[in-house]
Amino acid sequence: MPIEKMTPAPFSEAPVRPRDAATVVVMRDSAQGPELYLVKRSREVDFMAGAHVFPGGRFDPSDASMEACAVRETFEEAGLTLDPAALVPWVRWVTPVISPRRFDARFFLARMPAGQTPVVDGREAIEGLWITPREALERWLANEMMLPPATARSIDVLAAHRDVDEALQTAARRAPPVLMPVVWNSDGRAFISLPGDPHHPDPDTLGGSIFRIQLEEGRYRPVPAG
């Protein structure tokens, strides 16, 4: 089923300070390998409307820590109660400097708690699904799902893990890298370069195979980096 186009926000002239945010990649094992829990954002929200993302949101002054923010947002959007101590810091995605709305989003990995069932809030998140990384990427390429660049790259990286334990152990072995995409234009086409792309100043420290994404007709698509 075709999806609606994602319309990018206009760029600002001066960089704005990114707002702190937290995101949780909730995972569970299956016969096909690890599955990820994605929520579809409502068309009524003002950021990434209609996209499939991991549960998460902005840091609130009442949050005692980024882990507390991650736990609160996951409960509000997906109805899951997580143990903050069980969250494994994985990566920090920072919105490009040319964006008018910027976030410094801490991504955490977490195993699905036993005995719980995720339920979306019906407001910010209107749909939830368990999906393998491979299927999510296939649906993205078939225009059946919208994935923001950071979400697509994260799913791409997780596709290499055999199970949840391997993903958690890999994340726990190193400090979370800080990644900020670079946006540029060539011959009227807009591109987003990620670390590992020759157009990006930083080397790849996360893994995966998606290093460049093109924004075309309101849709994000991976393209070869070279």
Residue pairs with C-beta under 8 A, 6 or more apart in sequence:
1 144
2 143
2 144
3 50
3 143
3 144
3 145
3 146
4 50
4 146
5 217
5 218
5 219
6 48
6 49
6 50
6 51
6 146
6 218
6 219
6 220
7 218
8 215
8 218
9 99
9 100
9 101
10 100
11 98
11 99
11 100
12 98
12 99
12 100
15 97
15 98
15 102
16 99
16 100
16 101
16 102
17 102
18 94
18 95
18 102
18 103
18 104
19 58
19 59
19 102
19 103
19 104
20 58
20 59
20 66
20 69
20 103
20 104
20 106
21 56
21 57
21 58
21 59
21 69
21 103
21 104
21 105
21 106
22 56
22 57
22 59
22 66
22 67
22 69
22 70
22 73
22 105
22 106
22 108
23 53
23 54
23 55
23 56
23 70
23 73
23 105
23 106
23 107
23 108
24 54
24 55
24 56
24 70
24 71
24 73
24 74
24 82
24 87
24 107
24 108
24 109
24 110
25 36
25 54
25 90
25 107
25 108
25 109
25 110
25 154
25 158
26 36
26 37
26 54
26 55
26 74
26 78
26 80
26 82
26 110
26 111
26 112
26 118
27 34
27 35
27 36
27 37
27 109
27 110
27 111
27 112
27 158
27 164
27 167
28 34
28 35
28 37
28 111
28 112
28 130
28 164
29 35
29 163
29 164
30 130
30 132
32 132
32 134
33 132
33 133
33 134
33 161
33 162
33 163
34 132
34 133
34 158
34 161
34 162
34 163
34 164
34 167
35 130
35 131
35 132
36 54
36 130
36 131
36 132
36 133
36 136
36 155
36 158
37 54
37 55
37 78
37 112
37 118
37 128
37 129
37 130
38 52
38 53
38 54
38 128
38 129
38 131
38 136
39 52
39 53
39 54
39 55
39 77
39 78
39 120
39 125
39 127
39 128
40 50
40 51
40 52
40 125
40 126
40 127
40 128
40 129
41 47
41 48
41 49
41 50
41 51
41 52
41 53
41 124
41 125
41 126
42 49
42 50
42 123
42 124
42 125
42 126
43 49
43 50
44 123
45 124
47 101
48 148
50 146
51 146
51 147
51 148
51 151
52 129
52 136
52 145
52 146
52 147
52 151
53 147
53 148
53 151
54 107
54 151
54 154
55 73
55 74
55 77
55 78
55 80
55 125
56 70
56 73
56 74
56 77
56 105
56 107
57 69
57 73
57 76
57 77
57 124
58 69
58 103
59 66
59 69
60 69
60 72
63 69
63 72
65 84
66 106
67 84
67 87
67 108
68 84
70 82
70 84
70 87
70 106
70 108
71 81
71 82
71 83
71 84
71 87
74 80
74 82
74 110
75 81
75 82
76 121
76 124
77 120
77 121
77 124
77 125
78 118
78 119
78 120
78 121
78 125
78 128
79 116
79 117
79 118
79 119
79 120
79 121
80 112
80 113
80 116
80 118
81 113
81 116
82 110
82 113
83 113
86 110
86 111
87 108
87 109
87 110
88 108
88 109
88 110
88 168
88 171
88 172
89 106
89 107
89 108
89 171
89 175
89 176
90 107
90 108
90 109
90 171
90 176
91 107
91 154
91 176
91 177
91 178
91 179
91 206
92 104
92 105
92 106
92 107
92 176
92 177
92 178
92 179
93 103
93 104
93 105
93 107
93 150
93 179
93 180
94 102
94 103
94 104
94 105
94 178
94 179
94 180
95 101
95 102
95 103
95 104
95 180
95 181
96 102
96 180
96 181
96 182
96 183
96 192
97 180
98 183
99 183
105 150
106 176
107 154
107 176
109 167
109 168
109 171
111 164
111 168
112 118
118 128
119 128
120 126
120 127
120 128
131 139
132 159
133 155
133 156
133 158
133 159
134 159
136 145
136 147
136 155
137 152
137 155
137 156
137 159
139 145
140 146
140 147
140 152
141 221
141 222
143 219
146 219
146 220
147 155
147 220
148 220
149 181
149 192
149 194
149 213
149 220
150 179
150 181
152 210
152 213
152 220
152 222
153 194
153 206
153 208
153 210
156 208
156 209
156 210
157 206
157 207
157 208
158 167
159 208
160 207
160 208
161 167
161 170
177 195
177 205
177 206
179 194
179 195
179 202
179 206
181 192
181 193
181 194
181 200
182 192
182 193
182 197
182 199
182 200
182 201
183 190
183 191
183 192
183 193
184 190
184 191
184 193
184 199
185 191
189 214
189 216
190 214
190 215
190 216
191 199
191 212
191 213
191 214
191 215
191 223
192 212
192 213
192 214
192 215
192 220
193 199
193 200
193 211
193 212
193 225
194 200
194 204
194 210
194 211
194 212
194 213
195 202
195 203
195 204
195 205
195 206
195 211
196 202
196 203
196 204
196 211
196 225
197 211
197 212
197 225
198 225
198 226
199 212
199 225
200 211
204 211
210 222
211 225
212 222
212 223
212 224
212 225
213 220
213 221
213 222
213 223
214 220
214 221
214 222
214 223
